[in-house]
Amino acid sequence: MEVVIYNKELYQVFYAYSSGYIELKKIDSVIDDIILVHRSEISQLEHNAS
């Protein structure tokens, strides 16, 4: 699953809609706390090319 940053915390992308909205689930959360945000509100993790 894709991991992104939202509000300075790590989330997994649970589902992506064609409208640009995505459902996010907080990593290591004990409950399935899913939130809906627009893709413009998240940051991608930077990958180091090795």
CHARMM-style PDB file with segment names, atoms N, HN, CA, C and O in Angstrom:
ATOM      1  N   MET     1       0.840  -1.201   0.000  1.00  0.00      PROA
ATOM      2  CA  MET     1       0.000   0.000   0.000  1.00  0.00      PROA
ATOM      3  C   MET     1       0.877   1.255   0.000  1.00  0.00      PROA
ATOM      4  O   MET     1       1.989   1.258   0.528  1.00  0.00      PROA
ATOM      5  N   GLU     2       0.360   2.287  -0.589  1.00  0.00      PROA
ATOM      6  HN  GLU     2      -0.543   2.284  -1.018  1.00  0.00      PROA
ATOM      7  CA  GLU     2       1.065   3.555  -0.647  1.00  0.00      PROA
ATOM      8  C   GLU     2       1.006   4.241   0.720  1.00  0.00      PROA
ATOM      9  O   GLU     2      -0.051   4.295   1.347  1.00  0.00      PROA
ATOM     10  N   VAL     3       2.137   4.761   1.172  1.00  0.00      PROA
ATOM     11  HN  VAL     3       2.996   4.717   0.663  1.00  0.00      PROA
ATOM     12  CA  VAL     3       2.216   5.476   2.438  1.00  0.00      PROA
ATOM     13  C   VAL     3       2.430   6.952   2.135  1.00  0.00      PROA
ATOM     14  O   VAL     3       3.277   7.308   1.317  1.00  0.00      PROA
ATOM     15  N   VAL     4       1.652   7.816   2.805  1.00  0.00      PROA
ATOM     16  HN  VAL     4       0.964   7.527   3.470  1.00  0.00      PROA
ATOM     17  CA  VAL     4       1.723   9.257   2.585  1.00  0.00      PROA
ATOM     18  C   VAL     4       1.757   9.980   3.930  1.00  0.00      PROA
ATOM     19  O   VAL     4       1.551   9.375   4.982  1.00  0.00      PROA
ATOM     20  N   ILE     5       2.021  11.280   3.874  1.00  0.00      PROA
ATOM     21  HN  ILE     5       2.189  11.771   3.019  1.00  0.00      PROA
ATOM     22  CA  ILE     5       2.033  12.108   5.075  1.00  0.00      PROA
ATOM     23  C   ILE     5       0.830  13.044   5.034  1.00  0.00      PROA
ATOM     24  O   ILE     5       0.588  13.721   4.035  1.00  0.00      PROA
ATOM     25  N   TYR     6       0.085  13.071   6.129  1.00  0.00      PROA
ATOM     26  HN  TYR     6       0.281  12.522   6.940  1.00  0.00      PROA
ATOM     27  CA  TYR     6      -1.052  13.979   6.272  1.00  0.00      PROA
ATOM     28  C   TYR     6      -1.031  14.489   7.711  1.00  0.00      PROA
ATOM     29  O   TYR     6      -0.983  13.688   8.645  1.00  0.00      PROA
ATOM     30  N   ASN     7      -1.065  15.783   7.901  1.00  0.00      PROA
ATOM     31  HN  ASN     7      -1.105  16.433   7.143  1.00  0.00      PROA
ATOM     32  CA  ASN     7      -0.976  16.399   9.230  1.00  0.00      PROA
ATOM     33  C   ASN     7       0.234  15.892  10.009  1.00  0.00      PROA
ATOM     34  O   ASN     7       0.144  15.614  11.205  1.00  0.00      PROA
ATOM     35  N   LYS     8       1.360  15.775   9.319  1.00  0.00      PROA
ATOM     36  HN  LYS     8       1.433  16.001   8.348  1.00  0.00      PROA
ATOM     37  CA  LYS     8       2.642  15.365   9.900  1.00  0.00      PROA
ATOM     38  C   LYS     8       2.625  13.955  10.484  1.00  0.00      PROA
ATOM     39  O   LYS     8       3.444  13.631  11.344  1.00  0.00      PROA
ATOM     40  N   GLU     9       1.692  13.109  10.020  1.00  0.00      PROA
ATOM     41  HN  GLU     9       1.027  13.371   9.321  1.00  0.00      PROA
ATOM     42  CA  GLU     9       1.618  11.722  10.464  1.00  0.00      PROA
ATOM     43  C   GLU     9       1.557  10.807   9.248  1.00  0.00      PROA
ATOM     44  O   GLU     9       1.142  11.223   8.166  1.00  0.00      PROA
ATOM     45  N   LEU    10       1.973   9.562   9.436  1.00  0.00      PROA
ATOM     46  HN  LEU    10       2.310   9.224  10.315  1.00  0.00      PROA
ATOM     47  CA  LEU    10       1.982   8.594   8.343  1.00  0.00      PROA
ATOM     48  C   LEU    10       0.637   7.889   8.229  1.00  0.00      PROA
ATOM     49  O   LEU    10       0.050   7.454   9.220  1.00  0.00      PROA
ATOM     50  N   TYR    11       0.170   7.791   6.992  1.00  0.00      PROA
ATOM     51  HN  TYR    11       0.647   8.144   6.187  1.00  0.00      PROA
ATOM     52  CA  TYR    11      -1.092   7.121   6.698  1.00  0.00      PROA
ATOM     53  C   TYR    11      -0.893   6.194   5.521  1.00  0.00      PROA
ATOM     54  O   TYR    11      -0.017   6.421   4.686  1.00  0.00      PROA
ATOM     55  N   GLN    12      -1.705   5.146   5.450  1.00  0.00      PROA
ATOM     56  HN  GLN    12      -2.416   4.961   6.128  1.00  0.00      PROA
ATOM     57  CA  GLN    12      -1.766   4.276   4.286  1.00  0.00      PROA
ATOM     58  C   GLN    12      -2.951   4.715   3.445  1.00  0.00      PROA
ATOM     59  O   GLN    12      -4.010   5.053   3.973  1.00  0.00      PROA
ATOM     60  N   VAL    13      -2.764   4.707   2.126  1.00  0.00      PROA
ATOM     61  HN  VAL    13      -1.903   4.433   1.696  1.00  0.00      PROA
ATOM     62  CA  VAL    13      -3.881   4.997   1.232  1.00  0.00      PROA
ATOM     63  C   VAL    13      -4.768   3.756   1.212  1.00  0.00      PROA
ATOM     64  O   VAL    13      -4.351   2.689   0.760  1.00  0.00      PROA
ATOM     65  N   PHE    14      -5.989   3.909   1.705  1.00  0.00      PROA
ATOM     66  HN  PHE    14      -6.328   4.775   2.071  1.00  0.00      PROA
ATOM     67  CA  PHE    14      -6.935   2.801   1.792  1.00  0.00      PROA
ATOM     68  C   PHE    14      -7.698   2.646   0.475  1.00  0.00      PROA
ATOM     69  O   PHE    14      -7.915   1.531   0.002  1.00  0.00      PROA
ATOM     70  N   TYR    15      -8.106   3.781  -0.113  1.00  0.00      PROA
ATOM     71  HN  TYR    15      -7.930   4.687   0.272  1.00  0.00      PROA
ATOM     72  CA  TYR    15      -8.834   3.757  -1.385  1.00  0.00      PROA
ATOM     73  C   TYR    15      -8.671   5.111  -2.061  1.00  0.00      PROA
ATOM     74  O   TYR    15      -8.705   6.143  -1.391  1.00  0.00      PROA
ATOM     75  N   ALA    16      -8.496   5.120  -3.366  1.00  0.00      PROA
ATOM     76  HN  ALA    16      -8.469   4.281  -3.911  1.00  0.00      PROA
ATOM     77  CA  ALA    16      -8.364   6.358  -4.135  1.00  0.00      PROA
ATOM     78  C   ALA    16      -9.534   6.479  -5.101  1.00  0.00      PROA
ATOM     79  O   ALA    16      -9.832   5.544  -5.844  1.00  0.00      PROA
ATOM     80  N   TYR    17     -10.186   7.619  -5.090  1.00  0.00      PROA
ATOM     81  HN  TYR    17      -9.943   8.379  -4.486  1.00  0.00      PROA
ATOM     82  CA  TYR    17     -11.306   7.907  -5.995  1.00  0.00      PROA
ATOM     83  C   TYR    17     -10.807   8.677  -7.209  1.00  0.00      PROA
ATOM     84  O   TYR    17      -9.809   9.391  -7.120  1.00  0.00      PROA
ATOM     85  N   SER    18     -11.479   8.543  -8.325  1.00  0.00      PROA
ATOM     86  HN  SER    18     -12.290   7.963  -8.398  1.00  0.00      PROA
ATOM     87  CA  SER    18     -11.091   9.247  -9.549  1.00  0.00      PROA
ATOM     88  C   SER    18     -11.286  10.759  -9.428  1.00  0.00      PROA
ATOM     89  O   SER    18     -10.737  11.518 -10.226  1.00  0.00      PROA
ATOM     90  N   SER    19     -12.064  11.199  -8.437  1.00  0.00      PROA
ATOM     91  HN  SER    19     -12.510  10.582  -7.788  1.00  0.00      PROA
ATOM     92  CA  SER    19     -12.313  12.620  -8.237  1.00  0.00      PROA
ATOM     93  C   SER    19     -11.139  13.336  -7.569  1.00  0.00      PROA
ATOM     94  O   SER    19     -11.140  14.561  -7.452  1.00  0.00      PROA
ATOM     95  N   GLY    20     -10.124  12.557  -7.126  1.00  0.00      PROA
ATOM     96  HN  GLY    20     -10.123  11.562  -7.221  1.00  0.00      PROA
ATOM     97  CA  GLY    20      -8.974  13.168  -6.458  1.00  0.00      PROA
ATOM     98  C   GLY    20      -9.003  12.997  -4.950  1.00  0.00      PROA
ATOM     99  O   GLY    20      -8.036  13.334  -4.267  1.00  0.00      PROA
ATOM    100  N   TYR    21     -10.103  12.477  -4.428  1.00  0.00      PROA
ATOM    101  HN  TYR    21     -10.889  12.203  -4.983  1.00  0.00      PROA
ATOM    102  CA  TYR    21     -10.184  12.230  -2.993  1.00  0.00      PROA
ATOM    103  C   TYR    21      -9.645  10.834  -2.687  1.00  0.00      PROA
ATOM    104  O   TYR    21      -9.750   9.913  -3.497  1.00  0.00      PROA
ATOM    105  N   ILE    22      -9.069  10.707  -1.498  1.00  0.00      PROA
ATOM    106  HN  ILE    22      -8.984  11.455  -0.840  1.00  0.00      PROA
ATOM    107  CA  ILE    22      -8.553   9.413  -1.077  1.00  0.00      PROA
ATOM    108  C   ILE    22      -8.963   9.130   0.365  1.00  0.00      PROA
ATOM    109  O   ILE    22      -9.124  10.044   1.174  1.00  0.00      PROA
ATOM    110  N   GLU    23      -9.127   7.860   0.663  1.00  0.00      PROA
ATOM    111  HN  GLU    23      -8.997   7.118   0.006  1.00  0.00      PROA
ATOM    112  CA  GLU    23      -9.386   7.434   2.031  1.00  0.00      PROA
ATOM    113  C   GLU    23      -8.059   7.028   2.641  1.00  0.00      PROA
ATOM    114  O   GLU    23      -7.297   6.271   2.040  1.00  0.00      PROA
ATOM    115  N   LEU    24      -7.782   7.533   3.837  1.00  0.00      PROA
ATOM    116  HN  LEU    24      -8.402   8.148   4.326  1.00  0.00      PROA
ATOM    117  CA  LEU    24      -6.529   7.256   4.513  1.00  0.00      PROA
ATOM    118  C   LEU    24      -6.777   6.533   5.826  1.00  0.00      PROA
ATOM    119  O   LEU    24      -7.762   6.789   6.518  1.00  0.00      PROA
ATOM    120  N   LYS    25      -5.868   5.627   6.158  1.00  0.00      PROA
ATOM    121  HN  LYS    25      -5.067   5.419   5.596  1.00  0.00      PROA
ATOM    122  CA  LYS    25      -5.919   4.917   7.430  1.00  0.00      PROA
ATOM    123  C   LYS    25      -4.589   5.156   8.126  1.00  0.00      PROA
ATOM    124  O   LYS    25      -3.529   4.942   7.537  1.00  0.00      PROA
ATOM    125  N   LYS    26      -4.640   5.601   9.383  1.00  0.00      PROA
ATOM    126  HN  LYS    26      -5.500   5.775   9.862  1.00  0.00      PROA
ATOM    127  CA  LYS    26      -3.415   5.876  10.128  1.00  0.00      PROA
ATOM    128  C   LYS    26      -2.633   4.587  10.337  1.00  0.00      PROA
ATOM    129  O   LYS    26      -3.195   3.560  10.718  1.00  0.00      PROA
ATOM    130  N   ILE    27      -1.339   4.653  10.085  1.00  0.00      PROA
ATOM    131  HN  ILE    27      -0.882   5.487   9.776  1.00  0.00      PROA
ATOM    132  CA  ILE    27      -0.475   3.486  10.252  1.00  0.00      PROA
ATOM    133  C   ILE    27      -0.401   3.121  11.731  1.00  0.00      PROA
ATOM    134  O   ILE    27      -0.293   3.991  12.595  1.00  0.00      PROA
ATOM    135  N   ASP    28      -0.460   1.829  12.004  1.00  0.00      PROA
ATOM    136  HN  ASP    28      -0.548   1.123  11.301  1.00  0.00      PROA
ATOM    137  CA  ASP    28      -0.376   1.271  13.363  1.00  0.00      PROA
ATOM    138  C   ASP    28      -1.543   1.680  14.251  1.00  0.00      PROA
ATOM    139  O   ASP    28      -1.427   1.626  15.475  1.00  0.00      PROA
ATOM    140  N   SER    29      -2.648   2.083  13.670  1.00  0.00      PROA
ATOM    141  HN  SER    29      -2.742   2.127  12.676  1.00  0.00      PROA
ATOM    142  CA  SER    29      -3.833   2.410  14.454  1.00  0.00      PROA
ATOM    143  C   SER    29      -4.529   1.112  14.866  1.00  0.00      PROA
ATOM    144  O   SER    29      -4.666   0.189  14.062  1.00  0.00      PROA
ATOM    145  N   VAL    30      -4.966   1.052  16.125  1.00  0.00      PROA
ATOM    146  HN  VAL    30      -4.854   1.801  16.777  1.00  0.00      PROA
ATOM    147  CA  VAL    30      -5.627  -0.160  16.606  1.00  0.00      PROA
ATOM    148  C   VAL    30      -7.074  -0.245  16.120  1.00  0.00      PROA
ATOM    149  O   VAL    30      -7.682  -1.316  16.136  1.00  0.00      PROA
ATOM    150  N   ILE    31      -7.612   0.882  15.692  1.00  0.00      PROA
ATOM    151  HN  ILE    31      -7.118   1.752  15.679  1.00  0.00      PROA
ATOM    152  CA  ILE    31      -8.966   0.885  15.139  1.00  0.00      PROA
ATOM    153  C   ILE    31      -8.900   1.285  13.675  1.00  0.00      PROA
ATOM    154  O   ILE    31      -7.969   1.974  13.259  1.00  0.00      PROA
ATOM    155  N   ASP    32      -9.865   0.865  12.904  1.00  0.00      PROA
ATOM    156  HN  ASP    32     -10.622   0.306  13.242  1.00  0.00      PROA
ATOM    157  CA  ASP    32      -9.916   1.254  11.492  1.00  0.00      PROA
ATOM    158  C   ASP    32     -10.510   2.649  11.377  1.00  0.00      PROA
ATOM    159  O   ASP    32     -11.689   2.817  11.066  1.00  0.00      PROA
ATOM    160  N   ASP    33      -9.680   3.637  11.633  1.00  0.00      PROA
ATOM    161  HN  ASP    33      -8.722   3.501  11.886  1.00  0.00      PROA
ATOM    162  CA  ASP    33     -10.085   5.026  11.610  1.00  0.00      PROA
ATOM    163  C   ASP    33      -9.771   5.583  10.228  1.00  0.00      PROA
ATOM    164  O   ASP    33      -8.654   6.040   9.982  1.00  0.00      PROA
ATOM    165  N   ILE    34     -10.744   5.548   9.324  1.00  0.00      PROA
ATOM    166  HN  ILE    34     -11.651   5.176   9.523  1.00  0.00      PROA
ATOM    167  CA  ILE    34     -10.563   5.972   7.940  1.00  0.00      PROA
ATOM    168  C   ILE    34     -11.031   7.421   7.791  1.00  0.00      PROA
ATOM    169  O   ILE    34     -12.116   7.785   8.246  1.00  0.00      PROA
ATOM    170  N   ILE    35     -10.190   8.249   7.141  1.00  0.00      PROA
ATOM    171  HN  ILE    35      -9.309   7.954   6.771  1.00  0.00      PROA
ATOM    172  CA  ILE    35     -10.577   9.637   6.882  1.00  0.00      PROA
ATOM    173  C   ILE    35     -10.546   9.887   5.381  1.00  0.00      PROA
ATOM    174  O   ILE    35      -9.827   9.211   4.644  1.00  0.00      PROA
ATOM    175  N   LEU    36     -11.322  10.852   4.939  1.00  0.00      PROA
ATOM    176  HN  LEU    36     -11.906  11.401   5.537  1.00  0.00      PROA
ATOM    177  CA  LEU    36     -11.405  11.220   3.526  1.00  0.00      PROA
ATOM    178  C   LEU    36     -10.773  12.590   3.337  1.00  0.00      PROA
ATOM    179  O   LEU    36     -11.197  13.562   3.962  1.00  0.00      PROA
ATOM    180  N   VAL    37      -9.760  12.671   2.478  1.00  0.00      PROA
ATOM    181  HN  VAL    37      -9.416  11.881   1.971  1.00  0.00      PROA
ATOM    182  CA  VAL    37      -9.082  13.937   2.195  1.00  0.00      PROA
ATOM    183  C   VAL    37      -8.830  14.043   0.697  1.00  0.00      PROA
ATOM    184  O   VAL    37      -8.888  13.047  -0.025  1.00  0.00      PROA
ATOM    185  N   HSD    38      -8.553  15.255   0.241  1.00  0.00      PROA
ATOM    186  HN  HSD    38      -8.507  16.063   0.827  1.00  0.00      PROA
ATOM    187  CA  HSD    38      -8.205  15.451  -1.161  1.00  0.00      PROA
ATOM    188  C   HSD    38      -6.707  15.229  -1.322  1.00  0.00      PROA
ATOM    189  O   HSD    38      -5.921  15.525  -0.421  1.00  0.00      PROA
ATOM    190  N   ARG    39      -6.327  14.710  -2.471  1.00  0.00      PROA
ATOM    191  HN  ARG    39      -6.965  14.470  -3.202  1.00  0.00      PROA
ATOM    192  CA  ARG    39      -4.928  14.389  -2.723  1.00  0.00      PROA
ATOM    193  C   ARG    39      -4.024  15.619  -2.579  1.00  0.00      PROA
ATOM    194  O   ARG    39      -2.839  15.476  -2.277  1.00  0.00      PROA
ATOM    195  N   SER    40      -4.558  16.808  -2.788  1.00  0.00      PROA
ATOM    196  HN  SER    40      -5.520  16.924  -3.034  1.00  0.00      PROA
ATOM    197  CA  SER    40      -3.754  18.028  -2.670  1.00  0.00      PROA
ATOM    198  C   SER    40      -3.363  18.307  -1.215  1.00  0.00      PROA
ATOM    199  O   SER    40      -2.483  19.132  -0.968  1.00  0.00      PROA
ATOM    200  N   GLU    41      -3.996  17.641  -0.251  1.00  0.00      PROA
ATOM    201  HN  GLU    41      -4.712  16.972  -0.451  1.00  0.00      PROA
ATOM    202  CA  GLU    41      -3.720  17.874   1.170  1.00  0.00      PROA
ATOM    203  C   GLU    41      -2.652  16.941   1.737  1.00  0.00      PROA
ATOM    204  O   GLU    41      -2.290  17.065   2.907  1.00  0.00      PROA
ATOM    205  N   ILE    42      -2.140  16.010   0.931  1.00  0.00      PROA
ATOM    206  HN  ILE    42      -2.434  15.909  -0.020  1.00  0.00      PROA
ATOM    207  CA  ILE    42      -1.165  15.045   1.439  1.00  0.00      PROA
ATOM    208  C   ILE    42       0.195  15.291   0.811  1.00  0.00      PROA
ATOM    209  O   ILE    42       0.314  15.975  -0.206  1.00  0.00      PROA
ATOM    210  N   SER    43       1.218  14.723   1.432  1.00  0.00      PROA
ATOM    211  HN  SER    43       1.122  14.168   2.258  1.00  0.00      PROA
ATOM    212  CA  SER    43       2.580  14.767   0.896  1.00  0.00      PROA
ATOM    213  C   SER    43       3.039  13.340   0.654  1.00  0.00      PROA
ATOM    214  O   SER    43       2.742  12.436   1.435  1.00  0.00      PROA
ATOM    215  N   GLN    44       3.764  13.148  -0.438  1.00  0.00      PROA
ATOM    216  HN  GLN    44       4.005  13.882  -1.073  1.00  0.00      PROA
ATOM    217  CA  GLN    44       4.316  11.840  -0.735  1.00  0.00      PROA
ATOM    218  C   GLN    44       5.612  11.670   0.055  1.00  0.00      PROA
ATOM    219  O   GLN    44       6.341  12.635   0.286  1.00  0.00      PROA
ATOM    220  N   LEU    45       5.886  10.441   0.461  1.00  0.00      PROA
ATOM    221  HN  LEU    45       5.293   9.657   0.273  1.00  0.00      PROA
ATOM    222  CA  LEU    45       7.175  10.146   1.072  1.00  0.00      PROA
ATOM    223  C   LEU    45       8.242  10.196  -0.015  1.00  0.00      PROA
ATOM    224  O   LEU    45       8.012   9.749  -1.139  1.00  0.00      PROA
ATOM    225  N   GLU    46       9.396  10.735   0.319  1.00  0.00      PROA
ATOM    226  HN  GLU    46       9.582  11.098   1.232  1.00  0.00      PROA
ATOM    227  CA  GLU    46      10.484  10.788  -0.651  1.00  0.00      PROA
ATOM    228  C   GLU    46      11.213   9.462  -0.648  1.00  0.00      PROA
ATOM    229  O   GLU    46      11.523   8.920   0.413  1.00  0.00      PROA
ATOM    230  N   HSD    47      11.488   8.939  -1.829  1.00  0.00      PROA
ATOM    231  HN  HSD    47      11.236   9.380  -2.691  1.00  0.00      PROA
ATOM    232  CA  HSD    47      12.206   7.679  -1.971  1.00  0.00      PROA
ATOM    233  C   HSD    47      13.626   7.984  -2.429  1.00  0.00      PROA
ATOM    234  O   HSD    47      13.839   8.731  -3.384  1.00  0.00      PROA
ATOM    235  N   ASN    48      14.577   7.402  -1.745  1.00  0.00      PROA
ATOM    236  HN  ASN    48      14.404   6.794  -0.969  1.00  0.00      PROA
ATOM    237  CA  ASN    48      15.976   7.559  -2.156  1.00  0.00      PROA
ATOM    238  C   ASN    48      16.286   6.542  -3.241  1.00  0.00      PROA
ATOM    239  O   ASN    48      16.031   5.350  -3.073  1.00  0.00      PROA
ATOM    240  N   ALA    49      16.827   7.004  -4.335  1.00  0.00      PROA
ATOM    241  HN  ALA    49      17.035   7.973  -4.472  1.00  0.00      PROA
ATOM    242  CA  ALA    49      17.204   6.096  -5.419  1.00  0.00      PROA
ATOM    243  C   ALA    49      18.564   5.493  -5.081  1.00  0.00      PROA
ATOM    244  O   ALA    49      19.569   6.203  -5.041  1.00  0.00      PROA
ATOM    245  N   SER    50      18.594   4.193  -4.838  1.00  0.00      PROA
ATOM    246  HN  SER    50      17.778   3.616  -4.871  1.00  0.00      PROA
ATOM    247  CA  SER    50      19.860   3.537  -4.481  1.00  0.00      PROA
ATOM    248  C   SER    50      20.273   2.600  -5.594  1.00  0.00      PROA
ATOM    249  OT1 SER    50      21.311   1.946  -5.497  1.00  0.00      PROA
TER     250      SER     50
END
